[in-house]
Amino acid sequence: MSVYEQLPNDLLAGFFVEISNNIRKGLLSEAMYHEIALIKTVAEKRKISELDLQRIYEEKVKPQYTRTDQSDHLSSAIDILIAQPD
């Protein structure tokens, strides 16, 4: 059993969209296609299409956070860690 089978539909959709977007942007390796395949398998068992996953993401997941705020905080934290000497 994959971990994706234990997730509710909104989290499954979130993983699907975010992994897909990051692969397209070149931020994740092509090995992540395996993860996408696992998610699609679970979605098919639940009779959820890729379009449904996108819709669920847009309606339920995306409104819960603002990417720019999270990215800015993460970037700042990374910059601080890099700048600190050992």
mmCIF file as gemmi writes it, N, C-alpha and C atoms, coordinates in Angstrom:
data_model
loop_
_atom_site.group_PDB
_atom_site.id
_atom_site.type_symbol
_atom_site.label_atom_id
_atom_site.label_alt_id
_atom_site.label_comp_id
_atom_site.label_asym_id
_atom_site.label_entity_id
_atom_site.label_seq_id
_atom_site.pdbx_PDB_ins_code
_atom_site.Cartn_x
_atom_site.Cartn_y
_atom_site.Cartn_z
_atom_site.occupancy
_atom_site.B_iso_or_equiv
_atom_site.pdbx_formal_charge
_atom_site.auth_seq_id
_atom_site.auth_asym_id
_atom_site.pdbx_PDB_model_num
ATOM 1 N N . MET Axp A 1 ? 0.848 -1.177 0 1 0 ? 1 A 1
ATOM 2 C CA . MET Axp A 1 ? 0 0 0 1 0 ? 1 A 1
ATOM 3 C C . MET Axp A 1 ? 0.896 1.242 0 1 0 ? 1 A 1
ATOM 4 N N . SER Axp A 2 ? 0.597 2.188 -0.89 1 0 ? 2 A 1
ATOM 5 C CA . SER Axp A 2 ? 1.384 3.414 -0.925 1 0 ? 2 A 1
ATOM 6 C C . SER Axp A 2 ? 0.818 4.419 0.073 1 0 ? 2 A 1
ATOM 7 N N . VAL Axp A 3 ? 1.649 5.331 0.48 1 0 ? 3 A 1
ATOM 8 C CA . VAL Axp A 3 ? 1.231 6.369 1.424 1 0 ? 3 A 1
ATOM 9 C C . VAL Axp A 3 ? 0.096 7.208 0.835 1 0 ? 3 A 1
ATOM 10 N N . TYR Axp A 4 ? 0.053 7.326 -0.478 1 0 ? 4 A 1
ATOM 11 C CA . TYR Axp A 4 ? -0.973 8.131 -1.132 1 0 ? 4 A 1
ATOM 12 C C . TYR Axp A 4 ? -2.374 7.574 -0.913 1 0 ? 4 A 1
ATOM 13 N N . GLU Axp A 5 ? -2.483 6.272 -0.696 1 0 ? 5 A 1
ATOM 14 C CA . GLU Axp A 5 ? -3.786 5.659 -0.459 1 0 ? 5 A 1
ATOM 15 C C . GLU Axp A 5 ? -4.39 6.106 0.866 1 0 ? 5 A 1
ATOM 16 N N . GLN Axp A 6 ? -3.558 6.577 1.756 1 0 ? 6 A 1
ATOM 17 C CA . GLN Axp A 6 ? -4.021 7 3.068 1 0 ? 6 A 1
ATOM 18 C C . GLN Axp A 6 ? -4.416 8.474 3.115 1 0 ? 6 A 1
ATOM 19 N N . LEU Axp A 7 ? -4.131 9.212 2.04 1 0 ? 7 A 1
ATOM 20 C CA . LEU Axp A 7 ? -4.407 10.65 2.018 1 0 ? 7 A 1
ATOM 21 C C . LEU Axp A 7 ? -5.834 10.947 1.589 1 0 ? 7 A 1
ATOM 22 N N . PRO Axp A 8 ? -6.411 12.018 2.144 1 0 ? 8 A 1
ATOM 23 C CA . PRO Axp A 8 ? -7.701 12.47 1.626 1 0 ? 8 A 1
ATOM 24 C C . PRO Axp A 8 ? -7.515 13.079 0.233 1 0 ? 8 A 1
ATOM 25 N N . ASN Axp A 9 ? -8.6 13.229 -0.492 1 0 ? 9 A 1
ATOM 26 C CA . ASN Axp A 9 ? -8.522 13.695 -1.877 1 0 ? 9 A 1
ATOM 27 C C . ASN Axp A 9 ? -7.842 15.052 -2.028 1 0 ? 9 A 1
ATOM 28 N N . ASP Axp A 10 ? -8.056 15.97 -1.097 1 0 ? 10 A 1
ATOM 29 C CA . ASP Axp A 10 ? -7.44 17.283 -1.252 1 0 ? 10 A 1
ATOM 30 C C . ASP Axp A 10 ? -5.916 17.216 -1.134 1 0 ? 10 A 1
ATOM 31 N N . LEU Axp A 11 ? -5.407 16.403 -0.228 1 0 ? 11 A 1
ATOM 32 C CA . LEU Axp A 11 ? -3.95 16.254 -0.123 1 0 ? 11 A 1
ATOM 33 C C . LEU Axp A 11 ? -3.382 15.49 -1.319 1 0 ? 11 A 1
ATOM 34 N N . LEU Axp A 12 ? -4.109 14.504 -1.783 1 0 ? 12 A 1
ATOM 35 C CA . LEU Axp A 12 ? -3.683 13.768 -2.974 1 0 ? 12 A 1
ATOM 36 C C . LEU Axp A 12 ? -3.569 14.733 -4.15 1 0 ? 12 A 1
ATOM 37 N N . ALA Axp A 13 ? -4.57 15.591 -4.309 1 0 ? 13 A 1
ATOM 38 C CA . ALA Axp A 13 ? -4.553 16.59 -5.383 1 0 ? 13 A 1
ATOM 39 C C . ALA Axp A 13 ? -3.397 17.566 -5.2 1 0 ? 13 A 1
ATOM 40 N N . GLY Axp A 14 ? -3.147 17.965 -3.966 1 0 ? 14 A 1
ATOM 41 C CA . GLY Axp A 14 ? -2.044 18.884 -3.691 1 0 ? 14 A 1
ATOM 42 C C . GLY Axp A 14 ? -0.704 18.299 -4.087 1 0 ? 14 A 1
ATOM 43 N N . PHE Axp A 15 ? -0.462 17.053 -3.714 1 0 ? 15 A 1
ATOM 44 C CA . PHE Axp A 15 ? 0.785 16.398 -4.102 1 0 ? 15 A 1
ATOM 45 C C . PHE Axp A 15 ? 0.891 16.292 -5.622 1 0 ? 15 A 1
ATOM 46 N N . PHE Axp A 16 ? -0.195 15.889 -6.256 1 0 ? 16 A 1
ATOM 47 C CA . PHE Axp A 16 ? -0.189 15.717 -7.715 1 0 ? 16 A 1
ATOM 48 C C . PHE Axp A 16 ? 0.179 17.024 -8.421 1 0 ? 16 A 1
ATOM 49 N N . VAL Axp A 17 ? -0.49 18.088 -8.075 1 0 ? 17 A 1
ATOM 50 C CA . VAL Axp A 17 ? -0.265 19.369 -8.749 1 0 ? 17 A 1
ATOM 51 C C . VAL Axp A 17 ? 1.113 19.928 -8.432 1 0 ? 17 A 1
ATOM 52 N N . GLU Axp A 18 ? 1.504 19.909 -7.183 1 0 ? 18 A 1
ATOM 53 C CA . GLU Axp A 18 ? 2.804 20.491 -6.807 1 0 ? 18 A 1
ATOM 54 C C . GLU Axp A 18 ? 3.965 19.701 -7.41 1 0 ? 18 A 1
ATOM 55 N N . ILE Axp A 19 ? 3.897 18.386 -7.374 1 0 ? 19 A 1
ATOM 56 C CA . ILE Axp A 19 ? 4.965 17.575 -7.972 1 0 ? 19 A 1
ATOM 57 C C . ILE Axp A 19 ? 5.009 17.803 -9.479 1 0 ? 19 A 1
ATOM 58 N N . SER Axp A 20 ? 3.839 17.816 -10.113 1 0 ? 20 A 1
ATOM 59 C CA . SER Axp A 20 ? 3.788 18.051 -11.563 1 0 ? 20 A 1
ATOM 60 C C . SER Axp A 20 ? 4.382 19.405 -11.925 1 0 ? 20 A 1
ATOM 61 N N . ASN Axp A 21 ? 3.993 20.438 -11.185 1 0 ? 21 A 1
ATOM 62 C CA . ASN Axp A 21 ? 4.517 21.788 -11.448 1 0 ? 21 A 1
ATOM 63 C C . ASN Axp A 21 ? 6.029 21.853 -11.268 1 0 ? 21 A 1
ATOM 64 N N . ASN Axp A 22 ? 6.522 21.225 -10.215 1 0 ? 22 A 1
ATOM 65 C CA . ASN Axp A 22 ? 7.965 21.265 -9.952 1 0 ? 22 A 1
ATOM 66 C C . ASN Axp A 22 ? 8.763 20.461 -10.977 1 0 ? 22 A 1
ATOM 67 N N . ILE Axp A 23 ? 8.205 19.394 -11.492 1 0 ? 23 A 1
ATOM 68 C CA . ILE Axp A 23 ? 8.867 18.643 -12.561 1 0 ? 23 A 1
ATOM 69 C C . ILE Axp A 23 ? 8.956 19.522 -13.803 1 0 ? 23 A 1
ATOM 70 N N . ARG Axp A 24 ? 7.84 20.182 -14.149 1 0 ? 24 A 1
ATOM 71 C CA . ARG Axp A 24 ? 7.834 21.065 -15.327 1 0 ? 24 A 1
ATOM 72 C C . ARG Axp A 24 ? 8.839 22.195 -15.204 1 0 ? 24 A 1
ATOM 73 N N . LYS Axp A 25 ? 8.994 22.715 -13.991 1 0 ? 25 A 1
ATOM 74 C CA . LYS Axp A 25 ? 9.93 23.82 -13.751 1 0 ? 25 A 1
ATOM 75 C C . LYS Axp A 25 ? 11.38 23.341 -13.663 1 0 ? 25 A 1
ATOM 76 N N . GLY Axp A 26 ? 11.579 22.035 -13.623 1 0 ? 26 A 1
ATOM 77 C CA . GLY Axp A 26 ? 12.929 21.497 -13.508 1 0 ? 26 A 1
ATOM 78 C C . GLY Axp A 26 ? 13.452 21.468 -12.085 1 0 ? 26 A 1
ATOM 79 N N . LEU Axp A 27 ? 12.566 21.664 -11.108 1 0 ? 27 A 1
ATOM 80 C CA . LEU Axp A 27 ? 12.983 21.677 -9.706 1 0 ? 27 A 1
ATOM 81 C C . LEU Axp A 27 ? 13.086 20.276 -9.114 1 0 ? 27 A 1
ATOM 82 N N . LEU Axp A 28 ? 12.38 19.339 -9.705 1 0 ? 28 A 1
ATOM 83 C CA . LEU Axp A 28 ? 12.438 17.951 -9.248 1 0 ? 28 A 1
ATOM 84 C C . LEU Axp A 28 ? 12.892 17.076 -10.398 1 0 ? 28 A 1
ATOM 85 N N . SER Axp A 29 ? 13.544 15.995 -10.066 1 0 ? 29 A 1
ATOM 86 C CA . SER Axp A 29 ? 14.061 15.103 -11.095 1 0 ? 29 A 1
ATOM 87 C C . SER Axp A 29 ? 12.93 14.349 -11.789 1 0 ? 29 A 1
ATOM 88 N N . GLU Axp A 30 ? 13.262 13.799 -12.916 1 0 ? 30 A 1
ATOM 89 C CA . GLU Axp A 30 ? 12.276 13.012 -13.651 1 0 ? 30 A 1
ATOM 90 C C . GLU Axp A 30 ? 11.898 11.744 -12.902 1 0 ? 30 A 1
ATOM 91 N N . ALA Axp A 31 ? 12.688 11.381 -11.905 1 0 ? 31 A 1
ATOM 92 C CA . ALA Axp A 31 ? 12.342 10.214 -11.086 1 0 ? 31 A 1
ATOM 93 C C . ALA Axp A 31 ? 11.02 10.439 -10.353 1 0 ? 31 A 1
ATOM 94 N N . MET Axp A 32 ? 10.623 11.685 -10.213 1 0 ? 32 A 1
ATOM 95 C CA . MET Axp A 32 ? 9.367 11.981 -9.54 1 0 ? 32 A 1
ATOM 96 C C . MET Axp A 32 ? 8.158 11.556 -10.376 1 0 ? 32 A 1
ATOM 97 N N . TYR Axp A 33 ? 8.38 11.216 -11.645 1 0 ? 33 A 1
ATOM 98 C CA . TYR Axp A 33 ? 7.293 10.677 -12.455 1 0 ? 33 A 1
ATOM 99 C C . TYR Axp A 33 ? 6.741 9.405 -11.824 1 0 ? 33 A 1
ATOM 100 N N . HIS Axp A 34 ? 7.581 8.674 -11.11 1 0 ? 34 A 1
ATOM 101 C CA . HIS Axp A 34 ? 7.125 7.473 -10.4 1 0 ? 34 A 1
ATOM 102 C C . HIS Axp A 34 ? 6.089 7.867 -9.343 1 0 ? 34 A 1
ATOM 103 N N . GLU Axp A 35 ? 6.347 8.96 -8.64 1 0 ? 35 A 1
ATOM 104 C CA . GLU Axp A 35 ? 5.4 9.436 -7.631 1 0 ? 35 A 1
ATOM 105 C C . GLU Axp A 35 ? 4.086 9.837 -8.281 1 0 ? 35 A 1
ATOM 106 N N . ILE Axp A 36 ? 4.172 10.511 -9.425 1 0 ? 36 A 1
ATOM 107 C CA . ILE Axp A 36 ? 2.967 10.897 -10.158 1 0 ? 36 A 1
ATOM 108 C C . ILE Axp A 36 ? 2.178 9.645 -10.556 1 0 ? 36 A 1
ATOM 109 N N . ALA Axp A 37 ? 2.866 8.614 -10.993 1 0 ? 37 A 1
ATOM 110 C CA . ALA Axp A 37 ? 2.192 7.363 -11.376 1 0 ? 37 A 1
ATOM 111 C C . ALA Axp A 37 ? 1.472 6.745 -10.175 1 0 ? 37 A 1
ATOM 112 N N . LEU Axp A 38 ? 2.106 6.775 -9.012 1 0 ? 38 A 1
ATOM 113 C CA . LEU Axp A 38 ? 1.468 6.239 -7.807 1 0 ? 38 A 1
ATOM 114 C C . LEU Axp A 38 ? 0.207 7.031 -7.463 1 0 ? 38 A 1
ATOM 115 N N . ILE Axp A 39 ? 0.302 8.345 -7.58 1 0 ? 39 A 1
ATOM 116 C CA . ILE Axp A 39 ? -0.858 9.198 -7.285 1 0 ? 39 A 1
ATOM 117 C C . ILE Axp A 39 ? -1.986 8.92 -8.28 1 0 ? 39 A 1
ATOM 118 N N . LYS Axp A 40 ? -1.63 8.799 -9.555 1 0 ? 40 A 1
ATOM 119 C CA . LYS Axp A 40 ? -2.653 8.513 -10.578 1 0 ? 40 A 1
ATOM 120 C C . LYS Axp A 40 ? -3.338 7.177 -10.319 1 0 ? 40 A 1
ATOM 121 N N . THR Axp A 41 ? -2.592 6.185 -9.866 1 0 ? 41 A 1
ATOM 122 C CA . THR Axp A 41 ? -3.166 4.874 -9.558 1 0 ? 41 A 1
ATOM 123 C C . THR Axp A 41 ? -4.207 4.986 -8.451 1 0 ? 41 A 1
ATOM 124 N N . VAL Axp A 42 ? -3.866 5.725 -7.405 1 0 ? 42 A 1
ATOM 125 C CA . VAL Axp A 42 ? -4.805 5.917 -6.3 1 0 ? 42 A 1
ATOM 126 C C . VAL Axp A 42 ? -6.03 6.693 -6.781 1 0 ? 42 A 1
ATOM 127 N N . ALA Axp A 43 ? -5.792 7.747 -7.562 1 0 ? 43 A 1
ATOM 128 C CA . ALA Axp A 43 ? -6.904 8.552 -8.077 1 0 ? 43 A 1
ATOM 129 C C . ALA Axp A 43 ? -7.839 7.71 -8.944 1 0 ? 43 A 1
ATOM 130 N N . GLU Axp A 44 ? -7.269 6.86 -9.787 1 0 ? 44 A 1
ATOM 131 C CA . GLU Axp A 44 ? -8.094 5.991 -10.639 1 0 ? 44 A 1
ATOM 132 C C . GLU Axp A 44 ? -8.951 5.056 -9.798 1 0 ? 44 A 1
ATOM 133 N N . LYS Axp A 45 ? -8.387 4.506 -8.723 1 0 ? 45 A 1
ATOM 134 C CA . LYS Axp A 45 ? -9.161 3.627 -7.835 1 0 ? 45 A 1
ATOM 135 C C . LYS Axp A 45 ? -10.333 4.376 -7.212 1 0 ? 45 A 1
ATOM 136 N N . ARG Axp A 46 ? -10.128 5.68 -6.983 1 0 ? 46 A 1
ATOM 137 C CA . ARG Axp A 46 ? -11.182 6.514 -6.394 1 0 ? 46 A 1
ATOM 138 C C . ARG Axp A 46 ? -12.084 7.133 -7.464 1 0 ? 46 A 1
ATOM 139 N N . LYS Axp A 47 ? -11.81 6.797 -8.714 1 0 ? 47 A 1
ATOM 140 C CA . LYS Axp A 47 ? -12.569 7.336 -9.852 1 0 ? 47 A 1
ATOM 141 C C . LYS Axp A 47 ? -12.447 8.862 -9.938 1 0 ? 47 A 1
ATOM 142 N N . ILE Axp A 48 ? -11.211 9.333 -9.734 1 0 ? 48 A 1
ATOM 143 C CA . ILE Axp A 48 ? -10.908 10.76 -9.825 1 0 ? 48 A 1
ATOM 144 C C . ILE Axp A 48 ? -9.973 10.953 -11.013 1 0 ? 48 A 1
ATOM 145 N N . SER Axp A 49 ? -10.341 11.831 -11.928 1 0 ? 49 A 1
ATOM 146 C CA . SER Axp A 49 ? -9.51 12.09 -13.11 1 0 ? 49 A 1
ATOM 147 C C . SER Axp A 49 ? -8.432 13.134 -12.776 1 0 ? 49 A 1
ATOM 148 N N . GLU Axp A 50 ? -7.483 13.309 -13.7 1 0 ? 50 A 1
ATOM 149 C CA . GLU Axp A 50 ? -6.464 14.349 -13.523 1 0 ? 50 A 1
ATOM 150 C C . GLU Axp A 50 ? -7.111 15.728 -13.475 1 0 ? 50 A 1
ATOM 151 N N . LEU Axp A 51 ? -8.145 15.93 -14.28 1 0 ? 51 A 1
ATOM 152 C CA . LEU Axp A 51 ? -8.863 17.211 -14.241 1 0 ? 51 A 1
ATOM 153 C C . LEU Axp A 51 ? -9.535 17.413 -12.889 1 0 ? 51 A 1
ATOM 154 N N . ASP Axp A 52 ? -10.068 16.332 -12.327 1 0 ? 52 A 1
ATOM 155 C CA . ASP Axp A 52 ? -10.658 16.42 -10.987 1 0 ? 52 A 1
ATOM 156 C C . ASP Axp A 52 ? -9.604 16.796 -9.956 1 0 ? 52 A 1
ATOM 157 N N . LEU Axp A 53 ? -8.417 16.203 -10.071 1 0 ? 53 A 1
ATOM 158 C CA . LEU Axp A 53 ? -7.33 16.535 -9.147 1 0 ? 53 A 1
ATOM 159 C C . LEU Axp A 53 ? -6.979 18.016 -9.243 1 0 ? 53 A 1
ATOM 160 N N . GLN Axp A 54 ? -6.913 18.529 -10.473 1 0 ? 54 A 1
ATOM 161 C CA . GLN Axp A 54 ? -6.636 19.956 -10.673 1 0 ? 54 A 1
ATOM 162 C C . GLN Axp A 54 ? -7.732 20.814 -10.037 1 0 ? 54 A 1
ATOM 163 N N . ARG Axp A 55 ? -8.988 20.437 -10.255 1 0 ? 55 A 1
ATOM 164 C CA . ARG Axp A 55 ? -10.12 21.197 -9.722 1 0 ? 55 A 1
ATOM 165 C C . ARG Axp A 55 ? -10.11 21.184 -8.192 1 0 ? 55 A 1
ATOM 166 N N . ILE Axp A 56 ? -9.887 20.011 -7.616 1 0 ? 56 A 1
ATOM 167 C CA . ILE Axp A 56 ? -9.819 19.894 -6.155 1 0 ? 56 A 1
ATOM 168 C C . ILE Axp A 56 ? -8.71 20.784 -5.617 1 0 ? 56 A 1
ATOM 169 N N . TYR Axp A 57 ? -7.57 20.764 -6.285 1 0 ? 57 A 1
ATOM 170 C CA . TYR Axp A 57 ? -6.437 21.595 -5.868 1 0 ? 57 A 1
ATOM 171 C C . TYR Axp A 57 ? -6.823 23.071 -5.891 1 0 ? 57 A 1
ATOM 172 N N . GLU Axp A 58 ? -7.403 23.516 -7.009 1 0 ? 58 A 1
ATOM 173 C CA . GLU Axp A 58 ? -7.765 24.931 -7.161 1 0 ? 58 A 1
ATOM 174 C C . GLU Axp A 58 ? -8.818 25.372 -6.143 1 0 ? 58 A 1
ATOM 175 N N . GLU Axp A 59 ? -9.762 24.486 -5.847 1 0 ? 59 A 1
ATOM 176 C CA . GLU Axp A 59 ? -10.861 24.843 -4.956 1 0 ? 59 A 1
ATOM 177 C C . GLU Axp A 59 ? -10.541 24.691 -3.475 1 0 ? 59 A 1
ATOM 178 N N . LYS Axp A 60 ? -9.76 23.671 -3.124 1 0 ? 60 A 1
ATOM 179 C CA . LYS Axp A 60 ? -9.589 23.356 -1.707 1 0 ? 60 A 1
ATOM 180 C C . LYS Axp A 60 ? -8.178 23.572 -1.165 1 0 ? 60 A 1
ATOM 181 N N . VAL Axp A 61 ? -7.183 23.357 -1.996 1 0 ? 61 A 1
ATOM 182 C CA . VAL Axp A 61 ? -5.811 23.412 -1.491 1 0 ? 61 A 1
ATOM 183 C C . VAL Axp A 61 ? -5.196 24.799 -1.686 1 0 ? 61 A 1
ATOM 184 N N . LYS Axp A 62 ? -5.226 25.287 -2.894 1 0 ? 62 A 1
ATOM 185 C CA . LYS Axp A 62 ? -4.577 26.56 -3.224 1 0 ? 62 A 1
ATOM 186 C C . LYS Axp A 62 ? -5.038 27.72 -2.345 1 0 ? 62 A 1
ATOM 187 N N . PRO Axp A 63 ? -6.336 27.842 -2.054 1 0 ? 63 A 1
ATOM 188 C CA . PRO Axp A 63 ? -6.765 28.964 -1.214 1 0 ? 63 A 1
ATOM 189 C C . PRO Axp A 63 ? -6.221 28.927 0.218 1 0 ? 63 A 1
ATOM 190 N N . GLN Axp A 64 ? -5.728 27.792 0.663 1 0 ? 64 A 1
ATOM 191 C CA . GLN Axp A 64 ? -5.267 27.656 2.041 1 0 ? 64 A 1
ATOM 192 C C . GLN Axp A 64 ? -3.879 28.242 2.294 1 0 ? 64 A 1
ATOM 193 N N . TYR Axp A 65 ? -3.198 28.602 1.247 1 0 ? 65 A 1
ATOM 194 C CA . TYR Axp A 65 ? -1.877 29.187 1.433 1 0 ? 65 A 1
ATOM 195 C C . TYR Axp A 65 ? -1.577 30.159 0.308 1 0 ? 65 A 1
ATOM 196 N N . THR Axp A 66 ? -0.637 31.052 0.589 1 0 ? 66 A 1
ATOM 197 C CA . THR Axp A 66 ? -0.145 31.928 -0.471 1 0 ? 66 A 1
ATOM 198 C C . THR Axp A 66 ? 1.3 31.552 -0.716 1 0 ? 66 A 1
ATOM 199 N N . ARG Axp A 67 ? 1.583 31.124 -1.896 1 0 ? 67 A 1
ATOM 200 C CA . ARG Axp A 67 ? 2.901 30.601 -2.24 1 0 ? 67 A 1
ATOM 201 C C . ARG Axp A 67 ? 3.99 31.641 -2.067 1 0 ? 67 A 1
ATOM 202 N N . THR Axp A 68 ? 3.709 32.89 -2.404 1 0 ? 68 A 1
ATOM 203 C CA . THR Axp A 68 ? 4.759 33.908 -2.324 1 0 ? 68 A 1
ATOM 204 C C . THR Axp A 68 ? 5.191 34.125 -0.888 1 0 ? 68 A 1
ATOM 205 N N . ASP Axp A 69 ? 4.239 34.135 0.058 1 0 ? 69 A 1
ATOM 206 C CA . ASP Axp A 69 ? 4.616 34.316 1.454 1 0 ? 69 A 1
ATOM 207 C C . ASP Axp A 69 ? 5.492 33.169 1.929 1 0 ? 69 A 1
ATOM 208 N N . GLN Axp A 70 ? 5.1 31.938 1.625 1 0 ? 70 A 1
ATOM 209 C CA . GLN Axp A 70 ? 5.877 30.781 2.057 1 0 ? 70 A 1
ATOM 210 C C . GLN Axp A 70 ? 7.236 30.756 1.377 1 0 ? 70 A 1
ATOM 211 N N . SER Axp A 71 ? 7.282 31.062 0.093 1 0 ? 71 A 1
ATOM 212 C CA . SER Axp A 71 ? 8.542 31.044 -0.637 1 0 ? 71 A 1
ATOM 213 C C . SER Axp A 71 ? 9.498 32.094 -0.106 1 0 ? 71 A 1
ATOM 214 N N . ASP Axp A 72 ? 8.975 33.284 0.198 1 0 ? 72 A 1
ATOM 215 C CA . ASP Axp A 72 ? 9.821 34.357 0.715 1 0 ? 72 A 1
ATOM 216 C C . ASP Axp A 72 ? 10.437 33.964 2.045 1 0 ? 72 A 1
ATOM 217 N N . HIS Axp A 73 ? 9.64 33.388 2.938 1 0 ? 73 A 1
ATOM 218 C CA . HIS Axp A 73 ? 10.162 32.969 4.235 1 0 ? 73 A 1
ATOM 219 C C . HIS Axp A 73 ? 11.188 31.853 4.08 1 0 ? 73 A 1
ATOM 220 N N . LEU Axp A 74 ? 10.923 30.9 3.213 1 0 ? 74 A 1
ATOM 221 C CA . LEU Axp A 74 ? 11.85 29.799 2.982 1 0 ? 74 A 1
ATOM 222 C C . LEU Axp A 74 ? 13.151 30.313 2.386 1 0 ? 74 A 1
ATOM 223 N N . SER Axp A 75 ? 13.051 31.203 1.409 1 0 ? 75 A 1
ATOM 224 C CA . SER Axp A 75 ? 14.255 31.764 0.789 1 0 ? 75 A 1
ATOM 225 C C . SER Axp A 75 ? 15.095 32.513 1.808 1 0 ? 75 A 1
ATOM 226 N N . SER Axp A 76 ? 14.449 33.278 2.678 1 0 ? 76 A 1
ATOM 227 C CA . SER Axp A 76 ? 15.176 34.021 3.702 1 0 ? 76 A 1
ATOM 228 C C . SER Axp A 76 ? 15.88 33.071 4.659 1 0 ? 76 A 1
ATOM 229 N N . ALA Axp A 77 ? 15.203 32.018 5.053 1 0 ? 77 A 1
ATOM 230 C CA . ALA Axp A 77 ? 15.809 31.044 5.968 1 0 ? 77 A 1
ATOM 231 C C . ALA Axp A 77 ? 17.004 30.362 5.322 1 0 ? 77 A 1
ATOM 232 N N . ILE Axp A 78 ? 16.901 30.026 4.057 1 0 ? 78 A 1
ATOM 233 C CA . ILE Axp A 78 ? 18.007 29.389 3.339 1 0 ? 78 A 1
ATOM 234 C C . ILE Axp A 78 ? 19.184 30.347 3.224 1 0 ? 78 A 1
ATOM 235 N N . ASP Axp A 79 ? 18.904 31.612 2.897 1 0 ? 79 A 1
ATOM 236 C CA . ASP Axp A 79 ? 19.967 32.614 2.788 1 0 ? 79 A 1
ATOM 237 C C . ASP Axp A 79 ? 20.724 32.767 4.099 1 0 ? 79 A 1
ATOM 238 N N . ILE Axp A 80 ? 20 32.759 5.212 1 0 ? 80 A 1
ATOM 239 C CA . ILE Axp A 80 ? 20.633 32.897 6.532 1 0 ? 80 A 1
ATOM 240 C C . ILE Axp A 80 ? 21.532 31.693 6.803 1 0 ? 80 A 1
ATOM 241 N N . LEU Axp A 81 ? 21.043 30.488 6.515 1 0 ? 81 A 1
ATOM 242 C CA . LEU Axp A 81 ? 21.832 29.283 6.766 1 0 ? 81 A 1
ATOM 243 C C . LEU Axp A 81 ? 23.091 29.254 5.916 1 0 ? 81 A 1
ATOM 244 N N . ILE Axp A 82 ? 22.989 29.685 4.66 1 0 ? 82 A 1
ATOM 245 C CA . ILE Axp A 82 ? 24.144 29.691 3.776 1 0 ? 82 A 1
ATOM 246 C C . ILE Axp A 82 ? 25.177 30.715 4.228 1 0 ? 82 A 1
ATOM 247 N N . ALA Axp A 83 ? 24.711 31.844 4.727 1 0 ? 83 A 1
ATOM 248 C CA . ALA Axp A 83 ? 25.617 32.934 5.11 1 0 ? 83 A 1
ATOM 249 C C . ALA Axp A 83 ? 26.361 32.655 6.41 1 0 ? 83 A 1
ATOM 250 N N . GLN Axp A 84 ? 25.827 31.759 7.228 1 0 ? 84 A 1
ATOM 251 C CA . GLN Axp A 84 ? 26.475 31.472 8.523 1 0 ? 84 A 1
ATOM 252 C C . GLN Axp A 84 ? 27.711 30.615 8.326 1 0 ? 84 A 1
ATOM 253 N N . PRO Axp A 85 ? 28.825 31.05 8.915 1 0 ? 85 A 1
ATOM 254 C CA . PRO Axp A 85 ? 30.038 30.214 8.828 1 0 ? 85 A 1
ATOM 255 C C . PRO Axp A 85 ? 29.915 29.003 9.735 1 0 ? 85 A 1
ATOM 256 N N . ASP Axp A 86 ? 30.678 27.963 9.431 1 0 ? 86 A 1
ATOM 257 C CA . ASP Axp A 86 ? 30.646 26.724 10.243 1 0 ? 86 A 1
ATOM 258 C C . ASP Axp A 86 ? 31.232 26.927 11.618 1 0 ? 86 A 1
